[in-house]
């Protein structure tokens, strides 16, 4: 009986460790996926289906935002970096603030701009830009608290 309980605990612990690894590895893509898909749906509710021009404009806006973030954070496109894992509190993987702010900004842009292609471009730009900027705050705060807790 005790051996069976020990095996169950070991399986439960292995699963929990695997689940943590899955959350950690997918956390980076998870928030951005929510932002892009969610903001796209909100933009469609505001401006109708994008068509080819609107879809390309939407992705173009997101690409411009990412290029701006790269330029601002690295100082130029040819800079290099070494990827490091940050010690963070688990709540930093949720991305609640960054997703909410980014989607609200993209939706607001789509609602405010009547020219369809420009509404989609600005929605993609605002959502991707604000997601990265607010996510950096979430990472900084979750990292700082994890450092303090150590």
ZIUR-V998273 format. One record per residue. N is the residue number from 1. PSI is psi in whole degrees, -180 to 180 (* if undefined). OMEGA is omega in whole degrees, -180 to 180 (none if undefined). NEAR is the number of other C-alpha atoms within 8 Angstrom. Layout:
N_PSI_OMEGA_NEAR, N_PSI_OMEGA_NEAR
This chain:
1_-48_-180_4, 2_-33_178_5, 3_-40_179_6, 4_-41_177_7, 5_-41_178_8, 6_-41_178_8, 7_-41_178_8, 8_-42_178_8, 9_-41_180_8, 10_-42_178_8, 11_-43_179_8, 12_-43_180_8, 13_-41_177_8, 14_-43_179_8, 15_-45_-180_8, 16_-41_177_8, 17_-42_178_8, 18_-39_178_8, 19_-43_176_8, 20_-43_179_8, 21_-41_179_8, 22_-46_179_8, 23_-45_-179_9, 24_-43_-176_9, 25_-28_-177_7, 26_-11_-176_8, 27_-38_-177_10, 28_-43_-178_9, 29_-28_-175_7, 30_-53_-177_8, 31_-44_-179_12, 32_-37_177_11, 33_-44_177_8, 34_-44_-178_9, 35_-51_-175_14, 36_-48_180_11, 37_-46_-179_8, 38_-45_180_9, 39_-37_177_16, 40_-42_179_11, 41_-41_178_8, 42_-39_178_10, 43_-39_178_16, 44_-36_178_10, 45_-28_180_7, 46_-38_-171_9, 47_3_-178_12, 48_180_-179_7, 49_142_-171_5, 50_-27_-171_12, 51_-180_-177_6, 52_-48_-178_6, 53_-43_179_8, 54_-41_180_13, 55_-45_178_10, 56_-39_178_8, 57_-42_180_13, 58_-50_178_16, 59_-38_177_10, 60_-41_177_11, 61_-43_178_16, 62_-39_178_15, 63_-41_178_9, 64_-42_179_9, 65_-46_-180_12, 66_-40_178_10, 67_-41_179_8, 68_-41_179_8, 69_-42_177_10, 70_-47_-180_11, 71_-43_-178_10, 72_-40_-174_8, 73_-29_-178_6, 74_-11_179_9, 75_-2_178_8, 76_164_-175_8, 77_-17_-177_7, 78_2_178_4, 79_153_178_7, 80_162_177_5, 81_160_173_4, 82_125_180_4, 83_128_177_4, 84_145_176_4, 85_132_178_4, 86_141_173_5, 87_119_-175_7, 88_157_171_12, 89_150_-174_9, 90_-33_-178_7, 91_-21_179_7, 92_-15_179_10, 93_-10_-176_9, 94_-37_178_8, 95_30_-176_11, 96_-53_-178_6, 97_-46_-177_9, 98_-41_179_15, 99_-46_-178_13, 100_-47_-180_8, 101_-45_-178_12, 102_-45_-180_16, 103_-40_178_12, 104_-41_180_10, 105_-45_178_12, 106_-42_178_16, 107_-43_178_13, 108_-41_178_9, 109_-44_-180_12, 110_-37_179_16, 111_-36_-173_11, 112_-25_-174_7, 113_123_-175_9, 114_-27_178_9, 115_115_-168_6, 116_-52_-177_10, 117_-37_180_11, 118_-35_176_11, 119_-44_179_16, 120_-43_178_16, 121_-49_-177_15, 122_-36_177_13, 123_-47_178_19, 124_-43_179_18, 125_-52_-177_16, 126_-44_-177_15, 127_-49_-178_18, 128_-41_-179_16, 129_-50_-178_13, 130_-31_175_12, 131_-50_-179_14, 132_-43_-177_10, 133_-44_-180_9, 134_-35_176_11, 135_-39_178_11, 136_-38_176_8, 137_-44_179_8, 138_-43_179_12, 139_-46_-179_10, 140_-45_-179_8, 141_-38_179_8, 142_-32_178_13, 143_-45_-179_12, 144_-45_-179_9, 145_-36_178_10, 146_-40_177_11, 147_-41_-179_9, 148_-35_-177_6, 149_-21_-176_5, 150_*_none_4
